[in-house]
Amino acid sequence: MNTFRLRAFALATASAAASAHVSLPPGGATAGDSYAAAFRVGHACTGARSTTGITVRIPEGFSVQKAEPRPGWTLATAPDSVSWRADSAQAALPAAERAEFVVRGKLTSKPGTLWFKVLQTCDVGNADWAEVAAAATDKPAFPAVRLDVLAPGVAAVEVRDAWVRLAVKGQSGTGAFMTLAAPSGARLVGISTPVAGQAEVHEMKMEGDVMRMRAVTGGLELPPRQAVELKPGGYHVMLMDLKKALVVGETVPLTLEFVDPAGRKAVARVDVPVRAAAAGEGDAASAPHRH
């Protein structure tokens, strides 16, 4: 089965995407699939009060099927572009607000990277998000919108801010935490790691004055374009039957198994750092609870 590993390049490009004013939901998409490209506009052009137009230039490898209209905006499609224009100043997107402009289409069957160049028109000036980074360390002023087209079997899921709580020698269990986001939706159905005999998604919540923890049956749903946080005191990954102490500074390999909306399985393999709990965080591994 194909695998995915967080690397320095992936972290760098994710950081660039986070700072871009126009971006797609992180996590990528599976080659050959239908995909809803939801272009998120962060704020207006420099010195402008509102966004009045968005034009997406369609790259080779993405075949447009349908663009979603917006109330108060005129939608126009061409063989190589899709555009929206505000019909009035009142319908324009204020600089302080965010919005999505969605184009649905079919992806190429060849894994790789697609770059969507987007022209943002404002009440004052415009911004052409069209620069393609030549290297992971490059930070263009106006980056094009990146989409990673993944091979089948590679999970189209972003895994970020992952960490595992330290465990001393003889401790039987601990927790792993992260934020997951699947642009097209997915369900987390399995976890494994060589450092534990068993790993499950658990949920902790108060019932009366007792903190109870139970396994999540059927998997954890990741709604399309919504981040799901696994954190102390809520959903988390429980690592049980630990085979060794987990020391701050080392990393723990985790294999996360997902099922996509079409019922296909895919995995993400990540190396997760071990650290102690931050101040104020609960302890999913050692807080008083009952199953």
Protein Blocks (a to p, Z undefined) as FASTA:
>chain_A
ZZddddfklmmmmmmmmmpmbdcdehijaehiacddddddfbdcehiabdfbdcddddeh
iacfbdcddehiacdddfkbccdddfbfklpccfkbccdddddddddfbecddddddddd
dfehcdddfbccfbfkbccfbdcdddddddehiacbddehiacddddehiabdcdddddd
dfkopadfbdcdfkbfbdcddddddehjaccddddehiaaddehiacdddehiacdddeh
iabdcdehiacddddddddfkopacddddddddddddehiacfklgccdZZ
